[in-house]
Amino acid sequence: MIDRTGLAEFLRRRRESLQPEDVGLPRGHRRRTDGLRREEVATLCHMSTDYYARLERERGPRPSEQMIASIAQGLHLSLDERDHLFRLAGHNPPARGAVSDHISPGLLRILDRLHDTPAEIVTELGETLRQTALGVALTGDTTGYTGPARSIGYRWFTDLETRRLYAPEDHAFLTRMFASGLRRILTLRGPGSRAAHLADLLLADNEEFRAVWSDHEIGVRPDDVKRFVHPELGPLELNCQQLLDPVQGHSLLVYTAVPGSESHEKLHLLSVVGSQPPR
């Protein structure tokens, strides 16, 4: 059963405790009080201001689990706070760990500060959860995929457009790498996992995957330098730095270029080109 009073009070306190800079928003010059405005929280949570305001006023229908998850992410809640929010709304908290899409506040705070850098937060299966604007400009918006296609490893074998983002001479290596990575996660998570489901789908429908999977290769790690092919800027060689959240199994990937290099100059042009999906 929903605890409307507790839910409203918790949302107000969390909103008032956050500053715009905590969630990647500009403070502006006319802000008279600390904390976020309701319309700012509504934007972060992908809902209308009226809907959010009714929750703080103990009104409206009980929010769905999907809506509560969106609020928890928008307010940068910790896992304990997220679970508390679910219970206040009368829902059981979702699972934690690798099966969860809830991004830790720490990773979000770092990502929010990477305004001038291509970066993304991904799951262990390569499902993009969040991107910076320059991340979208580099690879397109990869957060909108649904089902198995959320995983870049799955798309590598099923969507030829995905391969166009990478240098052709790297395709054979990347094929081995994605298969090896999926095998590692499947072994770690076991039968019935999302990794097992992806492997079953690919084994049933993709001849290339069946061939490379039969090699039982393990430990093929990504190179430190990734070679992208942007539809407008052409080839880019970017270093990829990874920051791992060991609790959720999410990774923050940050792409940089050697100062003075041609790729470094092209990165500066990304913001001019804009976030046009390369697919």
Secondary structure, DSSP 8 states (H G I E B T S, - for coil): ---HHHHHHHHHHHHHH--GGGGT----S---SSS--HHHHHHHTTS-HHHHHHHHTT-SS---HHHHHHHHHHTT--HHHHHHHHHHTT------GGG-----HHHHHHHHT-TTS-EEEE-TT-BEEEE-HHHHHHH---SS--GGGGBHHHHHHH-HHHHTTB-GGGHHHHHHHHHHHHHHHHHHH-TTSHHHHHHHHHHHH-HHHHHHHTTT-------SEEEEEETTTEEEEEEEEEEEETTTTEEEEEEE--TTSHHHHHHHHHHHH------
